[in-house]
């Protein structure tokens, strides 16, 4: 049974239409490639945020350790953040013009 030229064209057009619909569904569907791409970008942003928070956490743990054990660091923090002075010290403040 040989297909006529018109039937072969219809069959080819139907196959291409089906293929185009499959590509559109894979690309733009609910779980398509575009959705997966957006999800991957979001995941990368979360991974970066986690990395930054872990680094900040390490710095805070280091500061806690220094505040518990390093008297010089405690003194420097008191001077810098609270403006504390030792007995007999004088603090001079100059106005900026």
Secondary structure, DSSP 8 states (H G I E B T S, - for coil): ----HHHHHHHHHHHHHHHHHHHHHHHHSTTSHHHHHHHHHHHHHHHHHHHHHHHHHHHHHHHHHHHHH-HHHHHHHIIIII----TT---------
